Amino acid sequence: MNLDDLEEALADILPSNFSIERDKHGQLIILTGFRQDDDGELVDFRSFDDEEDDDFDPDFEPLEEELDDEV
């Protein structure tokens, strides 16, 4: 399996805005755009109140720019 095969397989089950990134060790990270709510249901990540989330970082930027340089 290669990265294209993985993307194709995931496209069948994930929303169209999913992305695959690499961490600094080369491990693949799949960003789904979902989060788990208090009831255990998957909901759109943007559908919650940011101020209620202690882990929310308004300055967070994905590593996409750095990955382009590495590949």
CORDAZI-V520066 format. One record per pair of residues at least 12 apart in sequence whose ideal C-beta (glycine too) atoms are under 7 Angstrom apart, sorted by sequence separation. I is the first residue (numbers start at 1). J is the second residue. D is the distance in whole Angstrom. If there is no record, write none. Layout:
<<I:J:D> <I:J:D>>
This chain:
<<18:30:6> <19:31:5> <33:45:5> <7:20:6> <18:31:6> <18:32:5> <18:33:6> <17:33:5> <3:20:7> <14:32:6> <15:33:6> <10:30:7> <21:62:7> <21:63:6> <21:64:7> <22:67:6> <21:67:6>>
